[in-house]
């Protein structure tokens, strides 16, 4: 969830068939994870980084066991209230003496258990708990603060509205400053170098005088307005 930003229902719908490959023009093969639609009617693909590929490979090896194929299981959709067709679901395990697709409640229990085992606490020492949706927010914050354009993050998250993605992202002041300085540095590379010379003392003084006059014009200066008017 942290590497894909997938919703919990999308996570549990992942199958062995969700793994795809993209052949880039350079000849490089890019692994992709195909996410089935959940809240929207649009499928989306997420490029899988090496860490995600390693995790998916471990999952597939585990559920295959000694067999050659991923077992086919039906999954009950709690929203549609129907059973789906037999599919090679990635998140499956033994339950009640038979293989079943892991339930959303079981995912939440696993997250709570892992947080307790890791000893993760808040600043006041209170044990922290995580919901599946917390990892979706973490994914969006890390990707956008890491430099990914927000409209691309929206595509990865399956958002149709950029405002929805913006609400997910926690942007910190230092991130705003750092990214804006990167933007300025990049823009400077496309401008003539003489435009970025150091201003002269006279130019600096004119610059400061401009703001002093502006304060007077707006009536925010302590000096009485009538003292600035011509005789």
C-alpha atoms as an extended CHARMM CRD file, in Angstrom:
* protein
*
       231  EXT
         1         1  UNK       CA              0.0000000000        0.0000000000        0.0000000000  PROA      1               0.0000000000
         2         2  UNK       CA              2.8560000000        2.3590000000        0.7690000000  PROA      2               0.0000000000
         3         3  UNK       CA              4.5200000000        1.7110000000       -2.5920000000  PROA      3               0.0000000000
         4         4  UNK       CA              1.3680000000        1.9300000000       -4.7210000000  PROA      4               0.0000000000
         5         5  UNK       CA             -1.1700000000        4.1140000000       -2.9170000000  PROA      5               0.0000000000
         6         6  UNK       CA             -3.8200000000        1.4950000000       -3.6880000000  PROA      6               0.0000000000
         7         7  UNK       CA             -7.0820000000        1.4630000000       -1.7640000000  PROA      7               0.0000000000
         8         8  UNK       CA             -7.6540000000       -1.5930000000        0.4000000000  PROA      8               0.0000000000
         9         9  UNK       CA            -10.3310000000       -3.0120000000       -1.9230000000  PROA      9               0.0000000000
        10        10  UNK       CA             -8.0110000000       -2.4830000000       -4.9150000000  PROA      10              0.0000000000
        11        11  UNK       CA             -5.2020000000       -4.2180000000       -3.0570000000  PROA      11              0.0000000000
        12        12  UNK       CA             -7.3080000000       -7.2990000000       -2.3740000000  PROA      12              0.0000000000
        13        13  UNK       CA             -8.4040000000       -7.4600000000       -6.0250000000  PROA      13              0.0000000000
        14        14  UNK       CA             -4.8140000000       -7.7890000000       -7.2550000000  PROA      14              0.0000000000
        15        15  UNK       CA             -4.0880000000      -11.0420000000       -9.0520000000  PROA      15              0.0000000000
        16        16  UNK       CA             -1.1380000000      -12.6500000000      -10.7850000000  PROA      16              0.0000000000
        17        17  UNK       CA             -2.6150000000      -11.1960000000      -13.9770000000  PROA      17              0.0000000000
        18        18  UNK       CA             -2.1880000000       -7.6760000000      -12.5770000000  PROA      18              0.0000000000
        19        19  UNK       CA              1.5350000000       -7.8310000000      -13.2610000000  PROA      19              0.0000000000
        20        20  UNK       CA              2.4200000000       -6.3210000000      -16.6220000000  PROA      20              0.0000000000
        21        21  UNK       CA              5.5110000000       -5.2790000000      -18.5450000000  PROA      21              0.0000000000
        22        22  UNK       CA              6.1070000000       -2.1780000000      -20.6450000000  PROA      22              0.0000000000
        23        23  UNK       CA              8.7390000000       -2.1340000000      -23.3510000000  PROA      23              0.0000000000
        24        24  UNK       CA             10.2290000000        1.3650000000      -23.3780000000  PROA      24              0.0000000000
        25        25  UNK       CA             11.5450000000        2.8790000000      -26.6490000000  PROA      25              0.0000000000
        26        26  UNK       CA             15.0640000000        2.4800000000      -25.2070000000  PROA      26              0.0000000000
        27        27  UNK       CA             14.5140000000       -1.2830000000      -25.0370000000  PROA      27              0.0000000000
        28        28  UNK       CA             14.2400000000       -1.2810000000      -21.2540000000  PROA      28              0.0000000000
        29        29  UNK       CA             11.5170000000       -3.4510000000      -19.7260000000  PROA      29              0.0000000000
        30        30  UNK       CA              9.5100000000       -1.6270000000      -17.0710000000  PROA      30              0.0000000000
        31        31  UNK       CA              7.4190000000       -3.7450000000      -14.6610000000  PROA      31              0.0000000000
        32        32  UNK       CA              3.9050000000       -2.4100000000      -14.1190000000  PROA      32              0.0000000000
        33        33  UNK       CA              1.1490000000       -3.1290000000      -11.6330000000  PROA      33              0.0000000000
        34        34  UNK       CA             -2.3440000000       -2.8690000000      -13.0860000000  PROA      34              0.0000000000
        35        35  UNK       CA             -4.9090000000       -1.5730000000      -10.5990000000  PROA      35              0.0000000000
        36        36  UNK       CA             -8.5420000000       -2.4780000000      -11.2110000000  PROA      36              0.0000000000
        37        37  UNK       CA            -11.0780000000        0.3380000000      -10.8610000000  PROA      37              0.0000000000
        38        38  UNK       CA            -12.6290000000        0.8680000000       -7.4630000000  PROA      38              0.0000000000
        39        39  UNK       CA            -14.2570000000        4.2560000000       -6.9110000000  PROA      39              0.0000000000
        40        40  UNK       CA            -13.8450000000        5.2510000000      -10.5580000000  PROA      40              0.0000000000
        41        41  UNK       CA            -14.3840000000        3.3590000000      -13.8030000000  PROA      41              0.0000000000
        42        42  UNK       CA            -10.7980000000        3.7890000000      -14.9430000000  PROA      42              0.0000000000
        43        43  UNK       CA             -8.0540000000        1.2260000000      -14.7010000000  PROA      43              0.0000000000
        44        44  UNK       CA             -4.5780000000        2.5490000000      -14.0400000000  PROA      44              0.0000000000
        45        45  UNK       CA             -1.0350000000        1.2160000000      -14.0610000000  PROA      45              0.0000000000
        46        46  UNK       CA              1.7340000000        1.9670000000      -11.5990000000  PROA      46              0.0000000000
        47        47  UNK       CA              5.4200000000        1.5160000000      -12.4940000000  PROA      47              0.0000000000
        48        48  UNK       CA              6.8830000000       -0.8710000000       -9.9500000000  PROA      48              0.0000000000
        49        49  UNK       CA             10.1390000000        0.1630000000       -8.3160000000  PROA      49              0.0000000000
        50        50  UNK       CA             12.7230000000       -2.5130000000       -7.3480000000  PROA      50              0.0000000000
        51        51  UNK       CA             11.4590000000       -2.7190000000       -3.7540000000  PROA      51              0.0000000000
        52        52  UNK       CA              7.8800000000       -3.3070000000       -4.8960000000  PROA      52              0.0000000000
        53        53  UNK       CA              9.0210000000       -5.9060000000       -7.4400000000  PROA      53              0.0000000000
        54        54  UNK       CA             10.9300000000       -7.7520000000       -4.7120000000  PROA      54              0.0000000000
        55        55  UNK       CA              7.8670000000       -7.8070000000       -2.4240000000  PROA      55              0.0000000000
        56        56  UNK       CA              5.5690000000       -9.0350000000       -5.2090000000  PROA      56              0.0000000000
        57        57  UNK       CA              8.0550000000      -11.7840000000       -6.1150000000  PROA      57              0.0000000000
        58        58  UNK       CA              8.1410000000      -12.9710000000       -2.5000000000  PROA      58              0.0000000000
        59        59  UNK       CA              4.3380000000      -12.9950000000       -2.3410000000  PROA      59              0.0000000000
        60        60  UNK       CA              4.0680000000      -15.0660000000       -5.5260000000  PROA      60              0.0000000000
        61        61  UNK       CA              6.6890000000      -17.5810000000       -4.3400000000  PROA      61              0.0000000000
        62        62  UNK       CA              4.8960000000      -17.9400000000       -1.0120000000  PROA      62              0.0000000000
        63        63  UNK       CA              1.4090000000      -18.5470000000       -2.3830000000  PROA      63              0.0000000000
        64        64  UNK       CA              2.6700000000      -20.9110000000       -5.0870000000  PROA      64              0.0000000000
        65        65  UNK       CA              4.3120000000      -23.1070000000       -2.4780000000  PROA      65              0.0000000000
        66        66  UNK       CA              5.4190000000      -26.3160000000       -4.1430000000  PROA      66              0.0000000000
        67        67  UNK       CA              3.0130000000      -25.8300000000       -7.0420000000  PROA      67              0.0000000000
        68        68  UNK       CA              3.6230000000      -24.2350000000      -10.4190000000  PROA      68              0.0000000000
        69        69  UNK       CA              0.6530000000      -21.8810000000      -10.3970000000  PROA      69              0.0000000000
        70        70  UNK       CA             -1.0710000000      -19.4400000000       -8.0730000000  PROA      70              0.0000000000
        71        71  UNK       CA             -4.2360000000      -21.1290000000       -6.6790000000  PROA      71              0.0000000000
        72        72  UNK       CA             -7.5100000000      -19.8560000000       -8.1260000000  PROA      72              0.0000000000
        73        73  UNK       CA             -9.9340000000      -18.4760000000       -5.5260000000  PROA      73              0.0000000000
        74        74  UNK       CA            -13.2360000000      -16.6530000000       -5.5980000000  PROA      74              0.0000000000
        75        75  UNK       CA            -13.4600000000      -13.3820000000       -3.6730000000  PROA      75              0.0000000000
        76        76  UNK       CA            -16.5570000000      -11.9550000000       -2.0270000000  PROA      76              0.0000000000
        77        77  UNK       CA            -17.1130000000       -8.2950000000       -2.8550000000  PROA      77              0.0000000000
        78        78  UNK       CA            -18.6230000000       -6.6500000000        0.2130000000  PROA      78              0.0000000000
        79        79  UNK       CA            -19.8120000000       -3.6340000000       -1.7910000000  PROA      79              0.0000000000
        80        80  UNK       CA            -21.4110000000       -5.4870000000       -4.6770000000  PROA      80              0.0000000000
        81        81  UNK       CA            -22.4190000000       -8.4010000000       -2.4020000000  PROA      81              0.0000000000
        82        82  UNK       CA            -21.4080000000      -10.9810000000       -4.9880000000  PROA      82              0.0000000000
        83        83  UNK       CA            -18.6630000000      -13.5680000000       -5.4250000000  PROA      83              0.0000000000
        84        84  UNK       CA            -16.2470000000      -12.9440000000       -8.2590000000  PROA      84              0.0000000000
        85        85  UNK       CA            -14.9170000000      -15.5700000000      -10.6730000000  PROA      85              0.0000000000
        86        86  UNK       CA            -11.9860000000      -17.8000000000       -9.6490000000  PROA      86              0.0000000000
        87        87  UNK       CA             -8.8120000000      -15.7350000000      -10.0000000000  PROA      87              0.0000000000
        88        88  UNK       CA             -5.1370000000      -16.0950000000       -8.9550000000  PROA      88              0.0000000000
        89        89  UNK       CA             -5.4210000000      -13.5360000000       -6.1400000000  PROA      89              0.0000000000
        90        90  UNK       CA             -2.1230000000      -12.4090000000       -4.6600000000  PROA      90              0.0000000000
        91        91  UNK       CA             -3.3600000000      -11.8660000000       -1.1080000000  PROA      91              0.0000000000
        92        92  UNK       CA             -4.6300000000      -15.2320000000        0.0150000000  PROA      92              0.0000000000
        93        93  UNK       CA             -3.9920000000      -17.4960000000        2.9560000000  PROA      93              0.0000000000
        94        94  UNK       CA             -5.3860000000      -20.3630000000        5.0060000000  PROA      94              0.0000000000
        95        95  UNK       CA             -8.5320000000      -19.5820000000        6.9730000000  PROA      95              0.0000000000
        96        96  UNK       CA            -11.0020000000      -22.0190000000        8.5080000000  PROA      96              0.0000000000
        97        97  UNK       CA             -8.9750000000      -24.9540000000        7.1580000000  PROA      97              0.0000000000
        98        98  UNK       CA             -9.0420000000      -23.7620000000        3.5370000000  PROA      98              0.0000000000
        99        99  UNK       CA             -7.4730000000      -21.1310000000        1.3000000000  PROA      99              0.0000000000
       100       100  UNK       CA             -9.3170000000      -17.8160000000        1.1230000000  PROA      100             0.0000000000
       101       101  UNK       CA             -8.6720000000      -14.3050000000       -0.1120000000  PROA      101             0.0000000000
       102       102  UNK       CA             -7.6210000000      -12.1530000000        2.8440000000  PROA      102             0.0000000000
       103       103  UNK       CA            -10.4460000000       -9.9700000000        4.1490000000  PROA      103             0.0000000000
       104       104  UNK       CA            -10.2360000000       -6.1800000000        4.7120000000  PROA      104             0.0000000000
       105       105  UNK       CA            -10.6210000000       -6.7290000000        8.4620000000  PROA      105             0.0000000000
       106       106  UNK       CA             -7.6650000000       -9.0940000000        8.4460000000  PROA      106             0.0000000000
       107       107  UNK       CA             -5.5370000000       -6.4430000000        6.7120000000  PROA      107             0.0000000000
       108       108  UNK       CA             -6.4410000000       -3.9350000000        9.4250000000  PROA      108             0.0000000000
       109       109  UNK       CA             -5.5820000000       -6.4820000000       12.1350000000  PROA      109             0.0000000000
       110       110  UNK       CA             -2.1960000000       -7.1380000000       10.5360000000  PROA      110             0.0000000000
       111       111  UNK       CA             -1.3900000000       -3.4150000000       10.4020000000  PROA      111             0.0000000000
       112       112  UNK       CA             -2.3160000000       -2.9620000000       14.0560000000  PROA      112             0.0000000000
       113       113  UNK       CA             -0.2740000000       -5.9990000000       15.0750000000  PROA      113             0.0000000000
       114       114  UNK       CA              2.7950000000       -4.8660000000       13.1240000000  PROA      114             0.0000000000
       115       115  UNK       CA              2.6590000000       -1.3680000000       14.6330000000  PROA      115             0.0000000000
       116       116  UNK       CA              2.5120000000       -2.8250000000       18.1440000000  PROA      116             0.0000000000
       117       117  UNK       CA              5.3630000000       -5.2640000000       17.4450000000  PROA      117             0.0000000000
       118       118  UNK       CA              7.4850000000       -2.4340000000       16.0300000000  PROA      118             0.0000000000
       119       119  UNK       CA              6.8390000000       -0.3100000000       19.1150000000  PROA      119             0.0000000000
       120       120  UNK       CA              5.7900000000        2.7400000000       17.1010000000  PROA      120             0.0000000000
       121       121  UNK       CA              4.5600000000        5.4730000000       19.4410000000  PROA      121             0.0000000000
       122       122  UNK       CA              3.4550000000        9.0890000000       19.2100000000  PROA      122             0.0000000000
       123       123  UNK       CA              5.4170000000       11.9710000000       20.7610000000  PROA      123             0.0000000000
       124       124  UNK       CA              3.5140000000       11.4900000000       24.0310000000  PROA      124             0.0000000000
       125       125  UNK       CA              4.2960000000        7.7670000000       24.1230000000  PROA      125             0.0000000000
       126       126  UNK       CA              0.8500000000        6.6340000000       22.9770000000  PROA      126             0.0000000000
       127       127  UNK       CA              1.0250000000        3.6020000000       20.6380000000  PROA      127             0.0000000000
       128       128  UNK       CA              0.2650000000        4.5650000000       17.0600000000  PROA      128             0.0000000000
       129       129  UNK       CA             -2.1410000000        2.6250000000       14.8910000000  PROA      129             0.0000000000
       130       130  UNK       CA             -2.4710000000        2.7880000000       11.1250000000  PROA      130             0.0000000000
       131       131  UNK       CA             -5.3720000000        2.3280000000        8.7600000000  PROA      131             0.0000000000
       132       132  UNK       CA             -4.9730000000        1.1620000000        5.1500000000  PROA      132             0.0000000000
       133       133  UNK       CA             -5.9110000000        4.6510000000        3.9670000000  PROA      133             0.0000000000
       134       134  UNK       CA             -3.0430000000        6.1740000000        5.9670000000  PROA      134             0.0000000000
       135       135  UNK       CA             -0.6010000000        4.4970000000        3.5830000000  PROA      135             0.0000000000
       136       136  UNK       CA             -2.4250000000        6.0040000000        0.6220000000  PROA      136             0.0000000000
       137       137  UNK       CA             -1.8180000000        9.4390000000        2.1240000000  PROA      137             0.0000000000
       138       138  UNK       CA              1.8140000000        8.5730000000        2.8660000000  PROA      138             0.0000000000
       139       139  UNK       CA              2.2980000000        7.4860000000       -0.7520000000  PROA      139             0.0000000000
       140       140  UNK       CA              0.8460000000       10.7390000000       -2.1130000000  PROA      140             0.0000000000
       141       141  UNK       CA              2.9010000000       12.9000000000        0.2670000000  PROA      141             0.0000000000
       142       142  UNK       CA              6.1860000000       11.1040000000       -0.4740000000  PROA      142             0.0000000000
       143       143  UNK       CA              5.7430000000       11.1740000000       -4.2330000000  PROA      143             0.0000000000
       144       144  UNK       CA              4.7220000000       14.8450000000       -4.4900000000  PROA      144             0.0000000000
       145       145  UNK       CA              7.2860000000       16.0650000000       -1.9550000000  PROA      145             0.0000000000
       146       146  UNK       CA              9.8570000000       13.9710000000       -3.7960000000  PROA      146             0.0000000000
       147       147  UNK       CA              9.3260000000       16.0400000000       -6.9360000000  PROA      147             0.0000000000
       148       148  UNK       CA              6.6290000000       14.1520000000       -8.8170000000  PROA      148             0.0000000000
       149       149  UNK       CA              4.1680000000       16.5950000000      -10.4750000000  PROA      149             0.0000000000
       150       150  UNK       CA              0.8610000000       16.5240000000       -8.6510000000  PROA      150             0.0000000000
       151       151  UNK       CA             -1.1250000000       15.7540000000      -11.8240000000  PROA      151             0.0000000000
       152       152  UNK       CA              0.9790000000       12.5920000000      -12.2930000000  PROA      152             0.0000000000
       153       153  UNK       CA              0.3960000000       11.6360000000       -8.6530000000  PROA      153             0.0000000000
       154       154  UNK       CA             -3.3310000000       12.0830000000       -9.2720000000  PROA      154             0.0000000000
       155       155  UNK       CA             -3.1100000000        9.5920000000      -12.1590000000  PROA      155             0.0000000000
       156       156  UNK       CA             -1.3250000000        7.0460000000       -9.9710000000  PROA      156             0.0000000000
       157       157  UNK       CA             -3.8910000000        7.4640000000       -7.1970000000  PROA      157             0.0000000000
       158       158  UNK       CA             -6.8620000000        7.2770000000       -9.5490000000  PROA      158             0.0000000000
       159       159  UNK       CA             -8.1280000000       10.7540000000       -8.6610000000  PROA      159             0.0000000000
       160       160  UNK       CA            -10.2150000000       12.5930000000      -11.2260000000  PROA      160             0.0000000000
       161       161  UNK       CA             -9.8290000000       15.9250000000       -9.4150000000  PROA      161             0.0000000000
       162       162  UNK       CA             -6.4590000000       17.4830000000       -8.5300000000  PROA      162             0.0000000000
       163       163  UNK       CA             -8.0520000000       19.0730000000       -5.4610000000  PROA      163             0.0000000000
       164       164  UNK       CA             -8.6060000000       15.5830000000       -4.0650000000  PROA      164             0.0000000000
       165       165  UNK       CA             -4.9170000000       14.7730000000       -4.4700000000  PROA      165             0.0000000000
       166       166  UNK       CA             -3.9120000000       18.0990000000       -2.9290000000  PROA      166             0.0000000000
       167       167  UNK       CA             -6.0010000000       17.3020000000        0.1410000000  PROA      167             0.0000000000
       168       168  UNK       CA             -4.0630000000       14.0350000000        0.5420000000  PROA      168             0.0000000000
       169       169  UNK       CA             -0.6410000000       15.6820000000        0.3910000000  PROA      169             0.0000000000
       170       170  UNK       CA              1.0050000000       17.0410000000        3.5110000000  PROA      170             0.0000000000
       171       171  UNK       CA              3.2930000000       19.8240000000        2.2560000000  PROA      171             0.0000000000
       172       172  UNK       CA              5.7690000000       21.2060000000        4.7620000000  PROA      172             0.0000000000
       173       173  UNK       CA              7.3210000000       24.7250000000        4.5970000000  PROA      173             0.0000000000
       174       174  UNK       CA             10.8220000000       23.4340000000        3.9440000000  PROA      174             0.0000000000
       175       175  UNK       CA              9.4910000000       21.3500000000        1.0610000000  PROA      175             0.0000000000
       176       176  UNK       CA              7.8170000000       24.4100000000       -0.4590000000  PROA      176             0.0000000000
       177       177  UNK       CA             11.0420000000       26.4230000000       -0.2020000000  PROA      177             0.0000000000
       178       178  UNK       CA             13.2280000000       23.6180000000       -1.5380000000  PROA      178             0.0000000000
       179       179  UNK       CA             11.0230000000       22.8730000000       -4.5430000000  PROA      179             0.0000000000
       180       180  UNK       CA             10.5620000000       26.5460000000       -5.3800000000  PROA      180             0.0000000000
       181       181  UNK       CA             14.3250000000       27.1100000000       -5.2900000000  PROA      181             0.0000000000
       182       182  UNK       CA             14.7690000000       24.1240000000       -7.5850000000  PROA      182             0.0000000000
       183       183  UNK       CA             12.1770000000       25.6510000000       -9.9140000000  PROA      183             0.0000000000
       184       184  UNK       CA             14.0240000000       29.0030000000       -9.9130000000  PROA      184             0.0000000000
       185       185  UNK       CA             17.4020000000       27.3350000000      -10.5450000000  PROA      185             0.0000000000
       186       186  UNK       CA             15.9880000000       25.3490000000      -13.4370000000  PROA      186             0.0000000000
       187       187  UNK       CA             14.3630000000       28.4370000000      -14.9400000000  PROA      187             0.0000000000
       188       188  UNK       CA             17.6130000000       30.3750000000      -14.6840000000  PROA      188             0.0000000000
       189       189  UNK       CA             19.3620000000       27.8520000000      -16.8910000000  PROA      189             0.0000000000
       190       190  UNK       CA             17.1160000000       28.9510000000      -19.7620000000  PROA      190             0.0000000000
       191       191  UNK       CA             17.6810000000       32.7020000000      -19.2950000000  PROA      191             0.0000000000
       192       192  UNK       CA             20.6620000000       34.9050000000      -20.3100000000  PROA      192             0.0000000000
       193       193  UNK       CA             23.2400000000       34.9960000000      -17.5200000000  PROA      193             0.0000000000
       194       194  UNK       CA             23.4600000000       38.8080000000      -17.6110000000  PROA      194             0.0000000000
       195       195  UNK       CA             19.9070000000       38.9750000000      -16.2740000000  PROA      195             0.0000000000
       196       196  UNK       CA             21.1590000000       37.6070000000      -12.9570000000  PROA      196             0.0000000000
       197       197  UNK       CA             23.8940000000       40.1220000000      -12.2050000000  PROA      197             0.0000000000
       198       198  UNK       CA             24.1320000000       41.6520000000       -8.7330000000  PROA      198             0.0000000000
       199       199  UNK       CA             22.0620000000       44.8650000000       -8.4800000000  PROA      199             0.0000000000
       200       200  UNK       CA             23.8680000000       48.1190000000       -7.8550000000  PROA      200             0.0000000000
       201       201  UNK       CA             23.4890000000       50.1660000000       -4.6610000000  PROA      201             0.0000000000
       202       202  UNK       CA             21.3230000000       52.6570000000       -6.5540000000  PROA      202             0.0000000000
       203       203  UNK       CA             19.0050000000       49.8920000000       -7.8020000000  PROA      203             0.0000000000
       204       204  UNK       CA             18.6710000000       48.4580000000       -4.2900000000  PROA      204             0.0000000000
       205       205  UNK       CA             17.8220000000       51.9060000000       -2.9430000000  PROA      205             0.0000000000
       206       206  UNK       CA             15.1930000000       52.4290000000       -5.6510000000  PROA      206             0.0000000000
       207       207  UNK       CA             13.7560000000       49.0220000000       -4.7920000000  PROA      207             0.0000000000
       208       208  UNK       CA             13.4340000000       49.8820000000       -1.0900000000  PROA      208             0.0000000000
       209       209  UNK       CA             12.0300000000       53.3410000000       -1.8550000000  PROA      209             0.0000000000
       210       210  UNK       CA              9.3200000000       51.7390000000       -3.9760000000  PROA      210             0.0000000000
       211       211  UNK       CA              7.9470000000       49.8370000000       -0.9860000000  PROA      211             0.0000000000
       212       212  UNK       CA              8.2200000000       52.8760000000        1.2750000000  PROA      212             0.0000000000
       213       213  UNK       CA              6.1360000000       54.9160000000       -1.1790000000  PROA      213             0.0000000000
       214       214  UNK       CA              3.6910000000       52.0500000000       -1.5010000000  PROA      214             0.0000000000
       215       215  UNK       CA              3.0960000000       52.0590000000        2.2650000000  PROA      215             0.0000000000
       216       216  UNK       CA              2.4010000000       55.7800000000        2.1560000000  PROA      216             0.0000000000
       217       217  UNK       CA             -0.0050000000       55.3740000000       -0.7600000000  PROA      217             0.0000000000
       218       218  UNK       CA             -1.9130000000       52.6260000000        1.0840000000  PROA      218             0.0000000000
       219       219  UNK       CA             -2.0900000000       54.6380000000        4.3000000000  PROA      219             0.0000000000
       220       220  UNK       CA             -0.1200000000       52.0810000000        6.3060000000  PROA      220             0.0000000000
       221       221  UNK       CA              2.7620000000       54.4010000000        7.1080000000  PROA      221             0.0000000000
       222       222  UNK       CA              3.0610000000       56.0800000000       10.5240000000  PROA      222             0.0000000000
       223       223  UNK       CA              3.8290000000       59.3980000000        8.8480000000  PROA      223             0.0000000000
       224       224  UNK       CA              0.7350000000       61.6250000000        8.5140000000  PROA      224             0.0000000000
       225       225  UNK       CA             -0.6800000000       61.5570000000        5.0130000000  PROA      225             0.0000000000
       226       226  UNK       CA             -0.9720000000       65.3500000000        4.7590000000  PROA      226             0.0000000000
       227       227  UNK       CA              2.8120000000       65.6710000000        5.2650000000  PROA      227             0.0000000000
       228       228  UNK       CA              3.3270000000       63.8020000000        1.9910000000  PROA      228             0.0000000000
       229       229  UNK       CA              0.8910000000       65.8900000000       -0.0620000000  PROA      229             0.0000000000
       230       230  UNK       CA              2.2240000000       68.7170000000       -2.2700000000  PROA      230             0.0000000000
       231       231  UNK       CA              1.6540000000       72.2860000000       -1.0440000000  PROA      231             0.0000000000
